[in-house]
Every structure is written in structure tokens, then in C-alpha cells.
Amino acid sequence: MNISRYLQYELIKTEMDSEFDPPEENDEYSNRELWNIKETILQELVDLMEKSDKVSNKNKLFINLLNREKKASTAIGKGIAIPHVRTMQAKDMIIVIGRKLEGYEFDSLDDKPVKLFFCMAAPPYDDSLYLKVFKDLAERFEYPGFIEKLLKAEDGHEIIWIFKEFEQG
């Protein structure tokens, strides 16, 4: 699958804006602090999605993503999170990418900071495409050098080219 066809330069943020104070006690955030971080990051990703003109209601999309995150963390390890949802708030498949090189605490399976966020939203009636894109994206992280190249990319154009490079390989 060519995920690159769903990527747009304007929907890739190579340095996310959100900043958080380090935890005070025992080097860990409280549950409330962690949820504040998650909410802030998801809001930043939804703001990016809104630039696609494929979002019906930004606030409802945010709530849908937040509710999905409450079911189970979308941080899969290796510095990656894939917040995703099927929702009526997406007019079509939307993929945005956010990156923070020092990473964010996001309740990852491996307890490591998340540096790459691949946020997806699709209409609920488009299960087949949604599942294909999700599966292909998850498989892509197993390719040697893929994550490292994304972390070193200078801008959104380069990130799209990296996806294209691995689609051909």
C-alpha cells in the first residue's frame, strides 16, 4: 500500500509545539498529569488534521480520539504512537504526522518517550482502507532504518520521500 499518497506536507509537523514541565516526584507523572499531556498532544494533532479540510467537527474529533485513547494507549513502543479513530467527523482518510525529538511521555508499551505520532482518522464506513493503512503503517516500523530516517528528516517533504522509498523497496 502506498501510504505516501495520503500524506501531505502541510499535515506533517517535524517539531511539535507542546511543552511540559518534568515530573516532580520520583521521575513519574501522575495519572492526571499524563492525561493532561495526552489531551494537549491530541489537540495539537487534531489542529493539524483540521488543515486538511476533511474534518467535519474538530471538537468532536478530539473527543473521539481521546475516548479511543482511554480504551488503551496507542503508544506501541519504539518511540511511536498511532492515535486512530473511525468517526463521522472524518470526511475521508486523514493521516497527520507529528514529531518531537526529545519525546513525550504517552504511556507507551515499552515505557519510553514517544517521538513520532501518526494520527489517523477515517469515516466509519471505510473499514477496509482504514485497516489496510493501519496494518501497512505498523509493518513499516519493522523495516530496518525506517524509524531512524524519519527522526533525521529535515522537513515534511523528506518524510514523504522516506515513505516513498520504503514503498518501492
JONOR-V514971 format. One line per field, one symbol per residue. ss: DSSP state (2 for helix, 1 for strand, 0 for the rest). psi: psi as a letter, one per 30 degrees, with the letter a starting at -180 (. if undefined). burial: + if it has 16 or more other ideal C-beta (glycine too) atoms within 10 Angstrom, else -. Layout:
BEGIN
ss = ???
psi = ???
burial = ???
END
This chain:
BEGIN
ss = 0022220022211000000000000000002222222222222222222200001002222222222222200011100110011100010001111111111100000000011111111100002222222222222200000222222200022222222222220
psi = kiffffkkefgkjfjlfkkkkllekggkkleeeeeeeeeeeeeeeeeeefffggkejeeeeeeeeeeeefekkgjflggkkiklkklffkflkkklkkkjeflkkghlegglkkfkkjkkkllfgheeeeeeeeeeeeeeffkkfeeeeeffkeaeeeeeeeeeefef.
burial = --++-+++--++++-+------------+----+--++-+++++++-+++-+-++-----++++++-++---++++--+++++++++-++--++++++++---+++++-----++++++++++------+--+---+--++----++-++--+--+--++-++--+---
END
